[in-house]
């Protein structure tokens, strides 16, 4: 049975903020899409590129900007933006999800 109370619950669920883990995943998605433009990755020997890429990703996680972006997501991003970011096929489309 659907009444005003069940409708309110549905609306609250749709407007809820993502968890820290969900925010980390969406930020990781962006970092992963952008890492191939990193000069260290671009100029690495093709045989070493996977390891260089992995190291650069790990380094990005240690940067203060990474934690800042995850914190910002937890405070400001809604479910629709998060879902859009997770589905975005390229960095520009990802960025457009959060305006």
Phi, psi and omega in degrees: 000131181253120176230190181300324181293317180291327177294320179296320179296317179298317180294318179297321178297321181290332184264359184295154179278149176292157177284168177300320180296317178297319179295319178299321180294319181288324176292318177301322179300316179295312180302318180298320179291328184272341189297333181290349174270352181296129182305324179295324178286314181302317186268001179288150174303136182308324180290333182263351186305317179301320180288321178296317179299314179299317180294320179294321176298316179298319179296321178300323180295336181274346183287141178303327181298327179297309180297322178298317180294320178294315178299317180298319178300313182301321182280326195241341187271140175257174184301318181298318178296316180299312180297320177300312180299323180289336181264346185300132183276348184209160183305318181298318178293322177300311181300322182295337180293338190248030178256000000 
